[in-house]
Amino acid sequence: MTNDNGKTIVVVPCYNEEKRLPVDQFEVFSLCGESVKFIFVDDGSRDHTVERVQGLCGRHPDVFRFIRLPENKGKGEAVRQGLLEAFKEKPLFVGYWDADLSTPLPVISTFRDFLKDRSELLMIFGVRVQLLGRVIERSLLRHFMGRVFVTLANFLVRLSVYDSQCGAKLFRNTADIEDIFKKPFLSHWIFEIEMLARLREKCLAKNVCAEKMIYEYPLMEWRSVAGSKLSFFQSFKSIWHLLRIAWLYRKHSGEA
């Protein structure tokens, strides 16, 4: 697969982000000469998200693009559709970032430089770990629920990931990475687990270790922004989706 001089394309899924989308921060970052392009994917928003994104794209059409899904399909499908568009441009790196910028945009450059230095890696994930010298602002309840979920996910999918759900991820654009996103995911919200299950499936077929393809990068700063779309009901519903994913991929690998 060829690439365009190291270009990086980052997908930003949006659903009713009118009050959470920091357009000014995207504009400032676009002027830093980082060779990063963005594809905003509106997932059937009902507020003024579309107008805000279209305004940004109109002012900087060389950096920002916009895709609008006809109806709400969930974050997983919005990310997938955006990445399918990104792959067409054959960049060296692709990824996705939460629209509220709970993870600051300059971290994209940090991730990209890390992948450049570590040619064996396919994926780098932001990880929210509260350590001295870091600013991680997250409610205790959501932190506890996240730890319970990821522990269960690791057991069922048989991967050792600390923070699968952080919305800051960058990938090396390879045929395997593109193939992971070709088919829709079973779950709207925990699609990352299925993404990892698909990666593990590919690694098993090649007799390589999936964990060696992934690097989890402890973030220096992450701030929860009010207005999360994930309700507690959806959180519990995600457990059912997790069980379906685990059963499906264990069946594929003959481990069921």
Secondary structure, 3 states (H helix, E strand, C coil): CCCCCCCEEEEEEECCCCCCCCHHHHHHHHCCCCCEEEEEEEECCCCCHHHHHHHHHHHCCCCEEEEEECCCCCHHHHHHHHHHHHHHCCCCEEEEECCCCCCCCCHHHHHHHHHHHCCCCCEEEEECCCCCCCEEECCHHHHHHHHHHHHHHHHHHCCCCCCCCCCEEEEECCHHHHHHCCCCCCCCCCHHHHHHHHHHHHHHHHCCCHHHHEEEEECCEEECCCCCCCCHHHHHHHHHHHHHHHHHHHHHHCCC
